[in-house]
Amino acid sequence: MKIGITCYPTVGGSGAVAAELGKHLARRGHEIHFISYRLPFRLGDFHQNISFHAVDVSSYVLFEYPPHDLALAAKMAEVARERQLDLFHVHYAIPHAVVGFLAQQMLGSDAPKLITTLHGTDVTLVGQDRSFFEITRFGIQKSDGVTAVSHFLRQMTLDEFQIKNGIEVIHNFIDPADYCPSRAYKDRAAFARPDEKILLHISNFRPVKRIMDVVRIFERVNKEVPSVLLMVGEGPERASAQALARRLGLSDRVRFLGTQTSVGEIAAMADVFLLPSELESFGLSALESMACGVPVVGSDAGGMPEVVENGVTGYLLPVGDVEGMAARTVEILRDPDRQHRMGGASRARAERLFSADPLVTRYEQYYEKVLGS
Ligand code: GMT
């Protein structure tokens, strides 16, 4: 198949999933065209079946807001026409579903089919904003196929938008060879002493991630078990979290590593991964840590229970239960048998339910179904 993939190229789960999916499809012989304003962050390696088409948004004195979405639609239509695409697969409904529909309209009856993958905040936050609600609903309704990354997100989309489209659940995935315990960064000593434990958090540091809770959980854990906290990512809450760590006298224990591309190496060094988000439609970073054999402590919210099996691969507690999450983390860290058992169960669950191979096949089958319809 010839597939045009559009996603946000910035660091984030939806861009990561889009890039990994494109790479797997290319290895299977499909011709993949990424269409975005920048190279997606996980797309580094060259592959003969992958091309990248940059969207240029010209600025003009009249444009206080340069019309990125129109430039993207025009580029999608151009690539589809020149490369005879069969399919547009867009990730994140806003604005990509509507932009994809516009590109289809420009192309007329020869247009590729349009598949939209819903990732989470496009439905749970942005789509619920009054100014975006109708347009998000429109984009979803106009798509020829819609997938969601969890059952939770599928149900929420159906409930909130009252739409009639079928929505296929295809969970996010990891490549078990890329995310595995043996790929841990070799110099653990650069981060922690042998007697110290490593707690880890990875996100885009947006309010929905509750990263102040991460620091507060760490404060409590560190009083019981000597530990360090690694914070990977960038975003609007970083400065406040750093200030909180300073105020709590933890500056030398909490290390902000900024954006990192090789997160598997870091994840595999950790003893526990913390994800106390307000809401997570899936929680890709939790899955990546599980695949590295690391138990997860986080919130019992959204699609998290589809990823983390409470009591088996970690613990899920009510949103904001900092005390509970700290207590569960301490329990894991104080009991090497439990940590080992939960780490093994995490790796096994990640491999069993979320391996790339079968899930990429699900996407291929879904493409064929939509193309045949
Ligand atoms: O977390 C975000 O706000 C960003 C968003 C994204 O674009 O990466 O994340 C969402 O999509 C990920 C990939 O499908 C999911 O793993 C995240 O759970 C989801 N985030 C939220 O639902 C908050």
Residues whose N, C-alpha, C, O or C-beta is under 5 A from the ligand:
A	BS01	GMT	G12 G13 S14 G15 H119 G120 T121 V149 V208 L279 E280 S281 F282 G283 L284
